[in-house]
Amino acid sequence: MRTLLIYPLFPKTFWSYEKILEMVDRKVLLPPLGLVTVAAILPQTWEFKLVDRNIREVTEAEWEWADIVIMSAMIVQKADLINQIKEAKRRGKLVAIGGPYPTSVPHEVQDVGTDFLILDEGEITLPMFVEAVERGETSGMFRTSEKPDVTSTPIPRFDLLELDAYDMMSVQFSRGCPFQCEFCDIIVLYGRKPRTKTPAQLLAELDYLYDLGWRRGVFMVDDNFIGNKRNVKLLLQALKIWMAEHQYPFRFDTEASVDLAQDSELMELMVECGFAAVFLGIETPDEDSLQLTKKFQNTRGSLIDAVQSIIKAGLRPMAGFIIGFDGEKLGAGDRIVRFAELAAIPSTTFAMLQALPNTALWHRLQKEGRLRENTDGNINQTTLMNFVATRPLEDIAREYIEAFCALYDPVKYLDRTYRCFLMMGCASWTAPAKAPDLKIVKALLIVIWRQGIKRETRWKFWHHLFDIARKNPRVLEHYLAACAHNEHFLEYRQIVRDQIESQLTEYLKQGAETPYIPIPAQTKMQSSAISEQAIAG
């Protein structure tokens, strides 16, 4: 079976990093880990070709070669996924679709001609699909409520990737998260019981990447890397030895909950293994909003202290923020900006709250009649909210725009980055010296020219650079990389402003809606009692 794997286009987002990637002659930040895992689970007697459309177009020869086309997508890739389904069907190809977006709303991809829907987790549903194909079936939907044991997941087919096009590789140690955040679809897709691979299994994946010649960053794409702390520590203890034996070939980034700050042993192990950055779901400094959205893990102590503990341990924080929670008071955007400044968080992904399909938030808003029609909860930062908020959407959108632009003011970003790295701890080991990568040298020269000579940041750039070199020299390379990130954000903040203002103009033309006013619990009880009396009467 000649199988063509296609990964759809991403729009420009916080994570796309086009300007940074241009400087180092790379196309994409991360590869499609899901598709190379699918290729590993399918029969290895099948033939495979993989095209990441974020790198290049599918060639006519590849279309002609394929017996079947398999695609996977997240919700932000919806538009291109649907286009590629139509293109494959126009050419008479069998089409099989899976991934988080089709799993959440299967009818949307079924309606445009998909033959096979391979939903939920592929370790269980892909074998069902293979059996159907071997029986000669040409369509079907394969689902399961069972969560697979990921210790049986094979090593992804990293060999199918155009490795030179990517800035980092991806591996996954665990699925699922123990928390219950109302807006999060991870617990809907993967459950609240974190399932982990074995340390030997993950190290085998790193061995494969090493043997393929990979020597750059690796992103642990777990939605909460520390969801199962016991198993993570076992992995890190083995990984620490592996990294030393291989002379520290990789730098790791990941995502984790803020309670990481409470476990000094875990942070120390991560740093000793080569972890450099961690994405934290802060969401908001407003405790009432955190309580409402059931992000209780962020209310157990000072968030600023937690972030700074993580920095001092040696990890650069990236933080996620959200505006638009129910009951939110005026000035939420300013409070988020102040928090990022006080905590010294360089990079922050910031968006208006979206109700993603099948989340607890989605179901609550649907019950309250607050979901807007023809919206799908796209989680990109250039999208208006897809439900009726408890304060005017215009106010939320304008606060969001101004806060986003303030966070990525070039001087403020440089100051936060400087303060972060000034207090940052570092690992006790040092990677062996090696010849500098000419692409990295070129990128460094571009950053120096733009931020140290051309722009208004010039005086602060040189002051901060020399001060870091003098006071915390072991983090200097990491510091310069973080400075380079602002090249992407400078352009992206204008994209956010333009697209949100355009959508807001259209929204206001249609007539602004009345904000939702929650009915107090006591009133609800009274209304219910009155209704019962009316029925009895």
N, C-alpha and C positions, 0 to 999 in steps of 0.2 A: 504494500500500500504506500504510494508516494504521497507524503503528507507535507503540506505547506503551512507552516506556522506564521501567522501575521500578528504583529503587535500594533494597534492603532496609534494615531497621533495624539499627543498631549497638547493642549493650548498652553500659552505662556502662563506660568504660575510662579509662586514663591520658590518652588523647588526646581524650576527649569534651568536657572543659572546660565542663560545663553551667553551673556557678556564674559563671564568667567571662563566658560568652556572655549569660547573663541580664542582667548588669550593662550590657551594651551593646546590648540588645534584638536579639540575633541568635540564630539557631536552631542552626547547625551550624558546626564549624570549617572543614571543607574540602568541596568539591563532588565529585561522582562523575566524575572526569576520564576514567575508562575508558569510561563510557557516552556522554559527549559526543564522545569520539574515535570510538566505534562509529558514532554518528550521522553523523559526517563521512565515514566510509569507505563507508557504505551509499549506494545511489543517491540523489542529491539530488532526484530526481523523487518519492521517497516523502515522505509527511507524517510529522512527528514531534511527539510530546508527551512530556515528561519529568516524572516525579514522584519526588522524593526523599522517601521515607517518614520520613526523619529530620526533615523539615520539616512534612509533612502527609500525610493519607490520600489514596488514589486516589478520585476522585469516581465516582458512578454514571455520569455522562455520559462520563467518560473510559473507563471499562470498556466502555460501549456503543459508543463511537466506534471502538475498536481492532479492526483485522483480525488483528494479531499482537502479542504481548507479548514484549519482550526484557528480560532481567535479567542483571546481573553481580554477583558477590559474592566477598568474602573469607571465610575460614573462620569468623571471629567473627560473620558475618551469616547463618550456616547456618540457624538456627531460623526467622528471618523469611523467608528465601528460599524454604524449603520450604513455608511457609504461603502465600506469594504464588503459588507454582506451583499449589498445590491450588485457590486461589481463582480463578485464571485458567482452570483446567481445568473447574471447576464452572460457569463461565460460557460454556464451549464455545470458548475462545480457543486458537489456536495459540500455543505457548510455545517460545521459544528462549533458551537459557541459556549464559553463558560467564563468563570471569573466573578468578582464581587457584584458588578453591575447587573449582568443577566440573572444571577442568583436572586437579587433583590426584586427585580421587575422583569421576569421572563417574558411576559406578553409583548414587551416593547421590541425585543429582538425576534420573537416568533412572528410578529405581524409583518416583518419585512422580508420573510422568506427563509429563515433559518431552518435547516433540516433536523439537526440534532442539538438539543439543549443538554449540556453536561454541567449540572448545577451542584451547589454545595462543595464538598471537598473531594478532589479528584482521586485520592487513594481508594475511595469506595465507588464513585460513580464512573470513573474512566473504564474500569474492567466491565461494568454493565454495558457501556457504549461499545467496547471492543466485541463483546459477545453478540450484540445486535448486528454490528457490521459483518461479523463472520457468518451470521445466519442469513445475510443478504438483505437485511432491512435497510431502508433508505430514509427513515425518520424516527424520531423518538425523543422522549424527555426522561432524564435519569436524575432522580433525587434521592436524598436520604436524610433522616433526622439523626443518624448515628455520627458521632465524632470519631474519626480514625485515630489509631495509635500511630503517631508520627515516627516511632522508632522503626517502622517498616518502609518509610519513604526513601527511595533510592537517591543516589548522588545526582544532582541536576546535570543536564547535558550542557555544561559550560562551553564545550567544544563547538557548539552550533553558533556561538556568538561571534560577532566581529569585534574582538576584544579591544583593538586599538581605538575604537570609536567611543569607549566608555571611560568616564573619569573614575568611577568606583565599581566594584563588584558587589553583589548581594548574596547573602546567605541568611537562612532562617533557622533559629534554634527552637523557638516555641510558637504555639498558637493559642489564642485565648487570653483573657484578662480577668482577674478576680473581682474587679470593681463594677459598679452599676451606673455609670454616667448616663443620664437620660438621653442625651443627644448622640451617643456613640453607636455605630453599627458593627463594631468589632465583636462585641459580646453577642450580637444577633447572629453574625456569620459564623463565629468560631467558638462561642460559649464562654462561660465564666470560670471554667476549670482549665488553667494553663496546662497544655500538653507539650512535653519537651522531647527532643531527640536525645540520644546518649552522647556523652562527650566524645567517644570514639567515632561516632557517626559524623559529628560536626567537624572533627579534625580530619576525617577522610575527605570531606568536601574542600577543606583548606589545602590538603595535600594535592588534590586534583588541580586546584587553581594554581598552586605553586609549580606543579609539573608543567602546566600550560604556559608558564613564564610570567604569571601575574605578580607584580611587585608594588602595587599602589593600594589605595584605600579599599576597605571592605565594610559595607554597611550591614549590620545585623538588623534585618527589617522587622523583627518582632515588634508588635504594637506595644507590648510592655515587656521588655527584656527581663525584668526582675520579677515578673508575675509569680514565678516559682523560685524563690530565693535559694532554697536548698539545692535544687538541681543546677541553678546558675553558678553557684559557688563551686560545685563539683566540676562543671565545665571550665571555669576560670582557672582552677588549680591545675587542670590538665593543659589548658591553653598556655598558661604561663611557661610551662616546661617546653611546649612545642615552639613557642615564639623564640625562646632563648636558643634552642637547638637549631632553628632556621635563621638565626641572626636578624630577628625582627623585620620580616619582609613586608608586613602589612601595618596599616593604621586603621583602627576600628572606630566607627560611629554607631550609635543606636538610639532607641527611644525607651524611656522609662518613666515610671510614676515618680512623683516628688518625694515619696517616702524613701527613695534611695538615700536621701540625706541623713536618714536615721541609722544607716548601717555603714559604719566607717570601714569595717572589714571588707564589705562588698565593694565600696568605692576604691579602696586600696588595691584590691585584686584587679579591678577593671583597669586602673592606671598602669599597674605592673604588666598587664597583658597587652598594652598598647592602645587602649581606648582613649580617644582624644576629645570627643564631643558627645553630648547626649541631648536629645530632644525631650523637653518636659511639657506636659499639658498643664499649663498654669490656668488658662481660660480667662480668669478675671481676679482682681484683688478684692472684689466685693463678696464678702462672706455670705450674705443673704442669697446671692445668685448661685454660689457654689452649693449651698444647702438645697436650694430649690432644684438644681439639676442633678442632685445626688452625687456630687463629687466630694464626698465626705473626707477622702484621704487628703484633700488640700486644706482642710479646716482644723487640723490637729496641732497646729503650731504656726509660727511666723513663716510665711512663704519667702520673705526676703532672707531670713536667716537660713532657710533650707537651700535656696539657690546659692548663697555665698558659701555654705559648707561644701557644696558640690564643686564650686570653683576652686576653693582652697585645697580640695582633695586632688585637683589636677584635671578636671573635666570642664570643657567649655560648654556652657548651657545654650541651647537653642530653645525658644519658648513659643508655645502656641497660645494665642489670645483670641477671645470671642466677644463680640458686642451684640446686644439685642436680647438678653435673657428677660424673661417675664419679671415684672416688678422693678426693673432696672431704673435707677434714678439718673437725672440729667448729669452730664459730665463724665459718663463712663469712659469715653475715649481718653479724656485728659488723665483719668485715674490710671488707666493702663500705661500711658506714656510715663507718668511719674513713677509707677512701679518698676518699669524696665530701667529707668534711669537710676533709681535707688538701688536696685539689685545688681546693676552693671551687667545686663544681658545684652550681648552684641546683636544677635540675629533673632528676630521675632516674626513668626508667621501669624497674620492677623486677618480675621474674616468676620463677616456678619453671620450670626447663627442661622443654620439651615436645618430643616427637619428632613433627615435622611429616611428613605423608605424602610418601613417595618421597625424602626427604633421605637423605644418607649415614648420619646417626644412626638414622633409622627402619629402614633396611635392616640395619644392624649389630645393633640391638636385636631386630629380628624374627628374625635368624639365631640370636641368643642366647636366644630364647624369653622376652624380658623385656617385651614390649608388653602392656599390660592390655587386656582385651576391652572392647568398646563405648566406646572413647575415640577421639577424632579429633584430638588435638593442638591444641585450642583455645588460642590464644596470649593470651587475656585474662589479666589479673593476678589473677583470682578463681578460678583453676582449679588443682586439684592436678595433680601430674605424672602423665603417662599411661604410665609405665613403671616397672619395679622398679629402684629406685636402689641404690647401693652402701652407703648408710647408711640408717637407719630414716626412712621418710617422715614420721613424726610429728616427729622432730627437725628435719628440713628445713623442714616447714611452720611449726613454732613459731618457728624462727629467722627465717623469711621474714616472718611477721606482725610480730615485734618490730622487725626491721630496717626494714620498710616504714613502720611507725608512727614510728620514730626519725627516719628521713629527713625525714618531714613533720611533725615537731614544729614548731609555728609559730615558736618562738624560734630553734631551730637553722636552720630554713629562712631566716629573715630574716638571721641572721648569715652564712650561706654566701653569700647573695645580695649582701650588703654587701661582703664580702671579694672576691667575684668582680668586682663593678663598680668597686671601688676600684682594682684593678690593670688594668682594661680599657682598651685603646687605643681610638682612634676615627678615623673618616675625616677627611680634610682638608677635604672639602666640607661645606656646610651647606644644607639644603633651604630654599627660600624660605619666609618667614613666611606663615601663612594663618590664617584665622579658626578658633578651636577648635571641634571637633565637640562638640555638646552632649551626645551620648551618652558620649563619652570623659570629659567634665567630670563628668557624673553618676557614672560608674564610679569616677573618682578620688576623689570625695567619699565614696563608699561605702567604698572602701579606707581612706581616712583615718579615717572613723568607726569601722570595725571593728578595724583594726590599730593606729591611733594614739590611740584613746580607749577603746574598749569592752574590748579584750582585754589580756592580760598582756604583750603585745608593745609596749605603748604607749611606754615609755621608750626601748626600743631603736629602735623605728620612727622616732621624732623625732631621736634621736642620729644614726642611720645616714643618714637623709634629709638632714639639714643638713650632715653630713660629706661626703657625695657631692656635694652642691651646691657645697660650698666647694673640694673637692679635685679633682673630676672632673666639672664641671658639664655637659659635652657629652653625657654618658651618662645624665643624670637622667631623661629621659622613658622611655628603655628600662629603667632601673632600676625605676621605678614600675610599669611593665607587668609586670616579673618578680615584683614584690611581689604584684601582683594575682593571679598564678597560684596562689598558695597558698590562695586562696578555694576553688578546686576540690579541691586535695589534702587540705584539712582534712576535707572530707566523704568524699572517696574512700577515705582510709585506713581509715575506719570500715567502709565497704562491704567493703573487702578483708578486714579482720579478721572481720567477721560471716560472710561467705560461705566463707572458708577454714576457719574454726572449725566451721561447720555441716557442710561436706564431710568434715572430719577426724573429727568425731564419728561420722558414718555409716561412714566407713572403719574406724574402730577397733571399731565394733559388729560388723563383718563378720570381725574378727580380723586383726590386723596381720600383714603378710607378712614373710618372712625377707629381709633385704637380699641383693642379688646379690653373690657373691664371685667376682671374675674369676679364671679359672684362669691361673696364670703360664705364660708362653710355653714354658719348659722342660718343665713338666708336660704341656702340650699335646703337645709333641713326643714325650715319653715315652709318653703315652697312644696317640698315633698309631702309634708303633713297636710297642707291645704288640698293638694291633689288627691290624697287618699280620702280626705273627708268628702271631696266633691264626688269621687267615684262611689263612696259608700252612700252618699245622698241620692 
